Amino acid sequence: MPLLWVVKELFCFVCRRMTITDGIERSLKKGRGSEQAAAAQLAPLLCVQLGAGDEAEEVCKLLAPVLSLVSHDTSASYQARAKVT
């Protein structure tokens, strides 16, 4: 029984991690102003929370191109661009 619980909890954590990552990515791409700034501030915090490992590396690889896009986008708010860099 405990092994089943561990597998279930691990699966739920992976689903939540990907859901959070998707939410951050969507907010960076389609959000404006304070939503982009909040997502840009949350992205590195998620990587730090995941710690050293494959999960954090995967999240960073997924979000790095989007963060770079926001930092170079002149139509993005200054607040969001400042949080990315």
Secondary structure, DSSP 8 states (H G I E B T S, - for coil): -HHHHHHHHHHHHHHHHHHHHHHHHHHHHH--THHHHHHHHHHHHHHHHH-SSHHHHHHHHHHHHHHHHHHH-TTS-HHHHHHH-
